[in-house]
Amino acid sequence: MAIAQANEASAVSSAVEAFRKAMVAGDRSALDKLTAAELSYGHSSARLENKSEVVEALASGKSGFAAIELSDQTVNVIDNVALVRHRFVGTRRSEGDKLKLMVLTVWLRRQEQWKLLARQATKV
């Protein structure tokens, strides 16, 4: 059981890393593949977006990051749900400044793939 749990946590971490890379690249296809249709994406400003809004904003370059660093990540897998917390430092593409956040994401395993279901961030 512990090995299976570790394998799932590793798979979730891989999905988180793929999402980080897709955010930086503005990769519409990857962003679409990694997010659930029901996505609820909360920003540190309290703005809330759905899947189409998040994908469009990042893919179009309307918002986004030139670089993102994640650290202090924890992954807790419960059945087909994973809770992921990490520190997020992103260099904003438009302003060039760094945004420092604590982020909670909720991932759902659907058809053997982990998809981002919810995200909430707070400034630190």
TIMARDO-605055 format. One record per atom (N, C-alpha, C): atom name; x, y negated, z. Coordinates in nm, 2 decimals. Atoms other than C-alpha are relative to their C-alpha. Layout:
<rs>
+------+--------+--------+--------+
! atom !   east !  north !     up !
+------+--------+--------+--------+
!   CA !      X !      Y !      Z !
...
+------+--------+--------+--------+
</rs>
This chain:
<rs>
+------+--------+--------+--------+
! atom !   east !  north !     up !
+------+--------+--------+--------+
!    N !   0.08 !   0.12 !   0.00 !
!   CA !   0.00 !   0.00 !   0.00 !
!    C !   0.09 !  -0.13 !   0.00 !
!    N !  -0.09 !   0.11 !  -0.01 !
!   CA !   0.28 !  -0.24 !   0.09 !
!    C !   0.07 !  -0.03 !  -0.14 !
!    N !  -0.07 !   0.02 !   0.13 !
!   CA !   0.45 !  -0.18 !  -0.25 !
!    C !  -0.10 !  -0.06 !  -0.10 !
!    N !   0.11 !   0.06 !   0.09 !
!   CA !   0.12 !  -0.25 !  -0.44 !
!    C !  -0.02 !  -0.14 !   0.03 !
!    N !   0.02 !   0.14 !  -0.04 !
!   CA !   0.07 !  -0.57 !  -0.24 !
!    C !   0.12 !  -0.09 !  -0.05 !
!    N !  -0.12 !   0.08 !   0.05 !
!   CA !   0.43 !  -0.68 !  -0.32 !
!    C !   0.00 !  -0.02 !  -0.15 !
!    N !   0.01 !   0.01 !   0.15 !
!   CA !   0.37 !  -0.60 !  -0.69 !
!    C !  -0.10 !  -0.11 !  -0.04 !
!    N !   0.11 !   0.10 !   0.03 !
!   CA !   0.05 !  -0.81 !  -0.69 !
!    C !   0.06 !  -0.14 !   0.03 !
!    N !  -0.06 !   0.13 !  -0.04 !
!   CA !   0.23 !  -1.10 !  -0.51 !
!    C !   0.10 !  -0.04 !  -0.11 !
!    N !  -0.09 !   0.03 !   0.10 !
!   CA !   0.50 !  -1.08 !  -0.77 !
!    C !  -0.07 !  -0.04 !  -0.13 !
!    N !   0.07 !   0.04 !   0.12 !
!   CA !   0.25 !  -1.09 !  -1.05 !
!    C !  -0.07 !  -0.14 !   0.01 !
!    N !   0.05 !   0.13 !  -0.02 !
!   CA !   0.08 !  -1.39 !  -0.90 !
!    C !   0.11 !  -0.11 !  -0.01 !
!    N !  -0.11 !   0.10 !   0.01 !
!   CA !   0.41 !  -1.57 !  -0.86 !
!    C !   0.04 !  -0.02 !  -0.15 !
!    N !  -0.03 !   0.01 !   0.14 !
!   CA !   0.48 !  -1.50 !  -1.23 !
!    C !  -0.11 !  -0.09 !  -0.07 !
!    N !   0.10 !   0.09 !   0.06 !
!   CA !   0.14 !  -1.66 !  -1.32 !
!    C !   0.02 !  -0.14 !   0.04 !
!    N !  -0.03 !   0.13 !  -0.05 !
!   CA !   0.22 !  -1.96 !  -1.10 !
!    C !   0.11 !  -0.07 !  -0.08 !
!    N !  -0.11 !   0.05 !   0.07 !
!   CA !   0.55 !  -2.00 !  -1.28 !
!    C !  -0.04 !  -0.03 !  -0.15 !
!    N !   0.05 !   0.02 !   0.13 !
!   CA !   0.38 !  -1.96 !  -1.62 !
!    C !  -0.08 !  -0.13 !  -0.01 !
!    N !   0.09 !   0.12 !   0.00 !
!   CA !   0.13 !  -2.23 !  -1.53 !
!    C !   0.09 !  -0.13 !   0.02 !
!    N !  -0.10 !   0.11 !  -0.02 !
!   CA !   0.42 !  -2.46 !  -1.41 !
!    C !   0.06 !  -0.04 !  -0.14 !
!    N !  -0.06 !   0.02 !   0.13 !
!   CA !   0.59 !  -2.42 !  -1.75 !
!    C !  -0.10 !  -0.06 !  -0.10 !
!    N !   0.10 !   0.05 !   0.09 !
!   CA !   0.27 !  -2.47 !  -1.94 !
!    C !  -0.04 !  -0.15 !   0.03 !
!    N !   0.03 !   0.14 !  -0.03 !
!   CA !   0.20 !  -2.80 !  -1.75 !
!    C !   0.10 !  -0.09 !  -0.05 !
!    N !  -0.11 !   0.09 !   0.05 !
!   CA !   0.54 !  -2.94 !  -1.84 !
!    C !   0.00 !   0.00 !  -0.15 !
!    N !  -0.01 !  -0.01 !   0.14 !
!   CA !   0.52 !  -2.82 !  -2.20 !
!    C !  -0.13 !  -0.06 !  -0.07 !
!    N !   0.13 !   0.04 !   0.05 !
!   CA !   0.15 !  -2.93 !  -2.24 !
!    C !  -0.05 !   0.11 !  -0.10 !
!    N !   0.04 !  -0.12 !   0.08 !
!   CA !   0.09 !  -2.58 !  -2.39 !
!    C !  -0.14 !   0.04 !   0.01 !
!    N !   0.15 !  -0.01 !  -0.01 !
!   CA !  -0.28 !  -2.58 !  -2.46 !
!    C !  -0.04 !   0.15 !   0.01 !
!    N !   0.03 !  -0.14 !   0.01 !
!   CA !  -0.29 !  -2.20 !  -2.54 !
!    C !   0.03 !   0.06 !   0.14 !
!    N !  -0.03 !  -0.06 !  -0.13 !
!   CA !  -0.11 !  -2.10 !  -2.22 !
!    C !  -0.09 !  -0.06 !   0.11 !
!    N !   0.09 !   0.05 !  -0.11 !
!   CA !  -0.31 !  -2.34 !  -2.00 !
!    C !  -0.14 !   0.06 !  -0.01 !
!    N !   0.13 !  -0.06 !   0.01 !
!   CA !  -0.63 !  -2.20 !  -2.14 !
!    C !   0.00 !   0.15 !   0.05 !
!    N !  -0.02 !  -0.14 !  -0.04 !
!   CA !  -0.51 !  -1.84 !  -2.09 !
!    C !   0.01 !   0.02 !   0.15 !
!    N !  -0.03 !  -0.02 !  -0.14 !
!   CA !  -0.40 !  -1.90 !  -1.73 !
!    C !  -0.11 !  -0.06 !   0.09 !
!    N !   0.10 !   0.06 !  -0.08 !
!   CA !  -0.71 !  -2.08 !  -1.61 !
!    C !  -0.14 !   0.07 !  -0.02 !
!    N !   0.14 !  -0.06 !   0.01 !
!   CA !  -1.06 !  -1.94 !  -1.53 !
!    C !  -0.10 !  -0.11 !  -0.05 !
!    N !   0.10 !   0.09 !   0.06 !
!   CA !  -1.36 !  -2.09 !  -1.70 !
!    C !  -0.07 !  -0.09 !   0.11 !
!    N !   0.06 !   0.07 !  -0.12 !
!   CA !  -1.49 !  -2.19 !  -1.35 !
!    C !   0.09 !  -0.10 !   0.07 !
!    N !  -0.10 !   0.08 !  -0.07 !
!   CA !  -1.18 !  -2.39 !  -1.26 !
!    C !  -0.05 !  -0.13 !   0.06 !
!    N !   0.02 !   0.13 !  -0.07 !
!   CA !  -1.21 !  -2.66 !  -1.00 !
!    C !   0.14 !  -0.05 !   0.04 !
!    N !  -0.13 !   0.05 !  -0.01 !
!   CA !  -0.90 !  -2.87 !  -1.00 !
!    C !   0.00 !  -0.14 !   0.07 !
!    N !   0.00 !   0.13 !  -0.08 !
!   CA !  -0.86 !  -3.13 !  -0.72 !
!    C !   0.13 !  -0.06 !   0.00 !
!    N !  -0.12 !   0.08 !  -0.01 !
!   CA !  -0.60 !  -3.40 !  -0.74 !
!    C !   0.02 !  -0.06 !   0.13 !
!    N !  -0.03 !   0.06 !  -0.13 !
!   CA !  -0.43 !  -3.57 !  -0.45 !
!    C !  -0.08 !  -0.13 !   0.01 !
!    N !   0.08 !   0.13 !   0.00 !
!   CA !  -0.63 !  -3.89 !  -0.54 !
!    C !  -0.15 !   0.03 !   0.03 !
!    N !   0.13 !  -0.04 !  -0.02 !
!   CA !  -0.95 !  -3.69 !  -0.48 !
!    C !  -0.08 !   0.02 !  -0.13 !
!    N !   0.07 !  -0.02 !   0.13 !
!   CA !  -1.04 !  -3.68 !  -0.85 !
!    C !  -0.01 !   0.15 !  -0.02 !
!    N !   0.03 !  -0.15 !   0.03 !
!   CA !  -1.19 !  -3.34 !  -0.95 !
!    C !  -0.02 !   0.02 !  -0.15 !
!    N !   0.01 !  -0.03 !   0.15 !
!   CA !  -1.16 !  -3.19 !  -1.30 !
!    C !  -0.04 !   0.14 !  -0.01 !
!    N !   0.03 !  -0.14 !   0.04 !
!   CA !  -1.30 !  -2.88 !  -1.47 !
!    C !   0.11 !   0.05 !  -0.09 !
!    N !  -0.10 !  -0.06 !   0.09 !
!   CA !  -1.11 !  -2.65 !  -1.70 !
!    C !   0.03 !  -0.08 !  -0.12 !
!    N !  -0.02 !   0.07 !   0.13 !
!   CA !  -1.16 !  -2.84 !  -2.02 !
!    C !   0.07 !  -0.14 !   0.02 !
!    N !  -0.06 !   0.13 !  -0.03 !
!   CA !  -1.06 !  -3.17 !  -1.86 !
!    C !   0.15 !   0.01 !   0.04 !
!    N !  -0.14 !  -0.02 !  -0.04 !
!   CA !  -0.74 !  -3.03 !  -1.71 !
!    C !   0.08 !   0.04 !  -0.12 !
!    N !  -0.07 !  -0.05 !   0.12 !
!   CA !  -0.64 !  -2.85 !  -2.03 !
!    C !   0.02 !  -0.12 !  -0.10 !
!    N !  -0.01 !   0.11 !   0.09 !
!   CA !  -0.71 !  -3.16 !  -2.24 !
!    C !   0.10 !  -0.11 !   0.05 !
!    N !  -0.09 !   0.10 !  -0.06 !
!   CA !  -0.53 !  -3.40 !  -2.01 !
!    C !   0.15 !   0.04 !  -0.01 !
!    N !  -0.13 !  -0.05 !   0.01 !
!   CA !  -0.22 !  -3.19 !  -2.00 !
!    C !   0.05 !   0.02 !  -0.14 !
!    N !  -0.04 !  -0.03 !   0.13 !
!   CA !  -0.21 !  -3.08 !  -2.36 !
!    C !   0.01 !  -0.12 !  -0.09 !
!    N !   0.00 !   0.12 !   0.08 !
!   CA !  -0.29 !  -3.42 !  -2.51 !
!    C !   0.12 !  -0.10 !   0.05 !
!    N !  -0.10 !   0.09 !  -0.06 !
!   CA !  -0.02 !  -3.59 !  -2.29 !
!    C !  -0.06 !  -0.12 !   0.07 !
!    N !   0.07 !   0.11 !  -0.08 !
!   CA !  -0.28 !  -3.82 !  -2.13 !
!    C !   0.06 !   0.00 !   0.14 !
!    N !  -0.07 !  -0.01 !  -0.13 !
!   CA !  -0.13 !  -3.70 !  -1.80 !
!    C !   0.09 !   0.12 !  -0.01 !
!    N !  -0.09 !  -0.11 !   0.00 !
!   CA !   0.15 !  -3.47 !  -1.73 !
!    C !   0.13 !  -0.03 !   0.06 !
!    N !  -0.13 !   0.01 !  -0.07 !
!   CA !   0.50 !  -3.41 !  -1.60 !
!    C !   0.11 !   0.03 !  -0.09 !
!    N !  -0.12 !  -0.03 !   0.07 !
!   CA !   0.84 !  -3.42 !  -1.76 !
!    C !   0.07 !   0.11 !   0.07 !
!    N !  -0.07 !  -0.11 !  -0.08 !
!   CA !   0.96 !  -3.18 !  -1.48 !
!    C !  -0.09 !   0.02 !   0.12 !
!    N !   0.07 !  -0.04 !  -0.12 !
!   CA !   0.80 !  -2.99 !  -1.20 !
!    C !   0.09 !   0.10 !   0.08 !
!    N !  -0.07 !  -0.10 !  -0.09 !
!   CA !   0.98 !  -2.82 !  -0.91 !
!    C !  -0.10 !   0.05 !   0.11 !
!    N !   0.08 !  -0.06 !  -0.10 !
!   CA !   0.80 !  -2.58 !  -0.68 !
!    C !   0.09 !   0.06 !   0.11 !
!    N !  -0.08 !  -0.06 !  -0.10 !
!   CA !   0.94 !  -2.47 !  -0.34 !
!    C !  -0.09 !   0.04 !   0.12 !
!    N !   0.07 !  -0.04 !  -0.12 !
!   CA !   0.84 !  -2.32 !  -0.01 !
!    C !  -0.13 !   0.07 !  -0.03 !
!    N !   0.12 !  -0.06 !   0.05 !
!   CA !   0.59 !  -2.10 !  -0.19 !
!    C !  -0.03 !   0.12 !   0.09 !
!    N !   0.05 !  -0.12 !  -0.07 !
!   CA !   0.38 !  -1.84 !   0.00 !
!    C !  -0.12 !   0.05 !  -0.09 !
!    N !   0.10 !  -0.07 !   0.07 !
!   CA !   0.15 !  -1.59 !  -0.17 !
!    C !  -0.07 !   0.10 !   0.09 !
!    N !   0.08 !  -0.09 !  -0.08 !
!   CA !  -0.13 !  -1.41 !   0.01 !
!    C !  -0.11 !   0.06 !  -0.08 !
!    N !   0.10 !  -0.07 !   0.09 !
!   CA !  -0.32 !  -1.15 !  -0.19 !
!    C !  -0.10 !   0.08 !   0.09 !
!    N !   0.11 !  -0.07 !  -0.06 !
!   CA !  -0.66 !  -1.03 !  -0.07 !
!    C !  -0.09 !   0.06 !  -0.11 !
!    N !   0.08 !  -0.07 !   0.10 !
!   CA !  -0.82 !  -0.77 !  -0.30 !
!    C !   0.03 !  -0.07 !  -0.14 !
!    N !  -0.02 !   0.06 !   0.13 !
!   CA !  -0.86 !  -0.96 !  -0.63 !
!    C !   0.02 !  -0.15 !   0.00 !
!    N !  -0.02 !   0.14 !  -0.02 !
!   CA !  -0.79 !  -1.31 !  -0.49 !
!    C !   0.13 !  -0.02 !   0.06 !
!    N !  -0.13 !   0.04 !  -0.05 !
!   CA !  -0.46 !  -1.48 !  -0.42 !
!    C !   0.00 !  -0.14 !   0.04 !
!    N !  -0.01 !   0.14 !  -0.05 !
!   CA !  -0.40 !  -1.79 !  -0.21 !
!    C !   0.15 !  -0.03 !  -0.01 !
!    N !  -0.14 !   0.04 !   0.02 !
!   CA !  -0.08 !  -1.97 !  -0.31 !
!    C !   0.02 !  -0.14 !   0.06 !
!    N !  -0.03 !   0.14 !  -0.05 !
!   CA !   0.07 !  -2.27 !  -0.12 !
!    C !   0.14 !  -0.02 !  -0.04 !
!    N !  -0.14 !   0.04 !   0.02 !
!   CA !   0.38 !  -2.46 !  -0.22 !
!    C !   0.01 !  -0.15 !   0.00 !
!    N !  -0.03 !   0.14 !   0.02 !
!   CA !   0.55 !  -2.79 !  -0.23 !
!    C !   0.02 !  -0.03 !  -0.15 !
!    N !  -0.01 !   0.03 !   0.14 !
!   CA !   0.53 !  -2.96 !  -0.57 !
!    C !   0.06 !  -0.14 !  -0.01 !
!    N !  -0.06 !   0.13 !   0.03 !
!   CA !   0.76 !  -3.24 !  -0.69 !
!    C !   0.00 !  -0.01 !  -0.15 !
!    N !   0.01 !   0.02 !   0.14 !
!   CA !   0.67 !  -3.36 !  -1.03 !
!    C !   0.05 !  -0.14 !  -0.04 !
!    N !  -0.04 !   0.13 !   0.06 !
!   CA !   0.83 !  -3.63 !  -1.24 !
!    C !  -0.10 !  -0.03 !  -0.11 !
!    N !   0.11 !   0.03 !   0.09 !
!   CA !   0.54 !  -3.80 !  -1.41 !
!    C !   0.05 !  -0.05 !  -0.13 !
!    N !  -0.05 !   0.04 !   0.13 !
!   CA !   0.58 !  -3.84 !  -1.78 !
!    C !  -0.02 !  -0.14 !  -0.03 !
!    N !   0.02 !   0.14 !   0.03 !
!   CA !   0.42 !  -4.18 !  -1.81 !
!    C !   0.07 !  -0.10 !   0.09 !
!    N !  -0.06 !   0.10 !  -0.09 !
!   CA !   0.55 !  -4.36 !  -1.50 !
!    C !   0.15 !   0.03 !   0.03 !
!    N !  -0.13 !  -0.03 !  -0.02 !
!   CA !   0.87 !  -4.17 !  -1.46 !
!    C !   0.04 !   0.02 !   0.15 !
!    N !  -0.02 !  -0.02 !  -0.14 !
!   CA !   0.83 !  -4.16 !  -1.08 !
!    C !  -0.03 !   0.14 !   0.04 !
!    N !   0.02 !  -0.14 !  -0.05 !
!   CA !   0.82 !  -3.85 !  -0.86 !
!    C !  -0.12 !   0.00 !   0.09 !
!    N !   0.12 !  -0.02 !  -0.08 !
!   CA !   0.50 !  -3.73 !  -0.71 !
!    C !   0.02 !   0.12 !   0.09 !
!    N !  -0.03 !  -0.10 !  -0.09 !
!   CA !   0.54 !  -3.52 !  -0.40 !
!    C !  -0.13 !   0.05 !   0.07 !
!    N !   0.13 !  -0.05 !  -0.05 !
!   CA !   0.25 !  -3.29 !  -0.30 !
!    C !   0.02 !   0.13 !   0.07 !
!    N !   0.02 !  -0.14 !  -0.05 !
!   CA !   0.15 !  -2.99 !  -0.10 !
!    C !  -0.12 !   0.05 !  -0.07 !
!    N !   0.10 !  -0.05 !   0.09 !
!   CA !  -0.07 !  -2.77 !  -0.31 !
!    C !  -0.05 !   0.14 !   0.05 !
!    N !   0.06 !  -0.13 !  -0.03 !
!   CA !  -0.31 !  -2.49 !  -0.24 !
!    C !  -0.07 !   0.04 !  -0.13 !
!    N !   0.07 !  -0.05 !   0.11 !
!   CA !  -0.42 !  -2.28 !  -0.54 !
!    C !  -0.06 !   0.14 !   0.03 !
!    N !   0.07 !  -0.13 !  -0.01 !
!   CA !  -0.66 !  -1.99 !  -0.56 !
!    C !   0.00 !   0.07 !  -0.13 !
!    N !  -0.01 !  -0.08 !   0.12 !
!   CA !  -0.60 !  -1.72 !  -0.82 !
!    C !  -0.10 !   0.12 !   0.01 !
!    N !   0.09 !  -0.11 !   0.01 !
!   CA !  -0.85 !  -1.46 !  -0.93 !
!    C !   0.05 !   0.10 !  -0.10 !
!    N !  -0.04 !  -0.10 !   0.09 !
!   CA !  -0.75 !  -1.13 !  -1.09 !
!    C !  -0.13 !   0.04 !  -0.08 !
!    N !   0.11 !  -0.03 !   0.09 !
!   CA !  -0.98 !  -1.08 !  -1.39 !
!    C !   0.05 !   0.07 !  -0.12 !
!    N !  -0.05 !  -0.08 !   0.11 !
!   CA !  -0.93 !  -0.81 !  -1.64 !
!    C !   0.15 !   0.02 !   0.00 !
!    N !  -0.15 !  -0.03 !  -0.02 !
!   CA !  -0.58 !  -0.73 !  -1.50 !
!    C !   0.09 !  -0.12 !  -0.03 !
!    N !  -0.08 !   0.12 !   0.01 !
!   CA !  -0.47 !  -1.09 !  -1.54 !
!    C !  -0.04 !  -0.10 !   0.11 !
!    N !   0.02 !   0.10 !  -0.10 !
!   CA !  -0.43 !  -1.36 !  -1.27 !
!    C !  -0.04 !  -0.13 !  -0.07 !
!    N !   0.04 !   0.13 !   0.05 !
!   CA !  -0.62 !  -1.68 !  -1.35 !
!    C !  -0.02 !  -0.10 !   0.11 !
!    N !   0.02 !   0.10 !  -0.09 !
!   CA !  -0.62 !  -2.01 !  -1.17 !
!    C !  -0.15 !  -0.04 !   0.01 !
!    N !   0.14 !   0.03 !  -0.03 !
!   CA !  -0.97 !  -2.06 !  -1.01 !
!    C !  -0.02 !  -0.13 !   0.06 !
!    N !   0.01 !   0.13 !  -0.07 !
!   CA !  -0.91 !  -2.36 !  -0.79 !
!    C !   0.13 !  -0.05 !   0.04 !
!    N !  -0.13 !   0.07 !  -0.04 !
!   CA !  -0.64 !  -2.61 !  -0.69 !
!    C !  -0.04 !  -0.12 !   0.08 !
!    N !   0.02 !   0.12 !  -0.07 !
!   CA !  -0.63 !  -2.88 !  -0.43 !
!    C !   0.14 !  -0.05 !   0.05 !
!    N !  -0.13 !   0.05 !  -0.03 !
!   CA !  -0.34 !  -3.11 !  -0.37 !
!    C !  -0.01 !  -0.12 !   0.10 !
!    N !   0.00 !   0.12 !  -0.09 !
!   CA !  -0.25 !  -3.37 !  -0.10 !
!    C !   0.14 !  -0.05 !  -0.01 !
!    N !  -0.13 !   0.06 !   0.00 !
!   CA !   0.03 !  -3.62 !  -0.10 !
!    C !   0.08 !   0.02 !   0.13 !
!    N !  -0.08 !   0.00 !  -0.12 !
!   CA !   0.32 !  -3.59 !   0.14 !
!    C !   0.10 !  -0.11 !   0.00 !
+------+--------+--------+--------+
</rs>
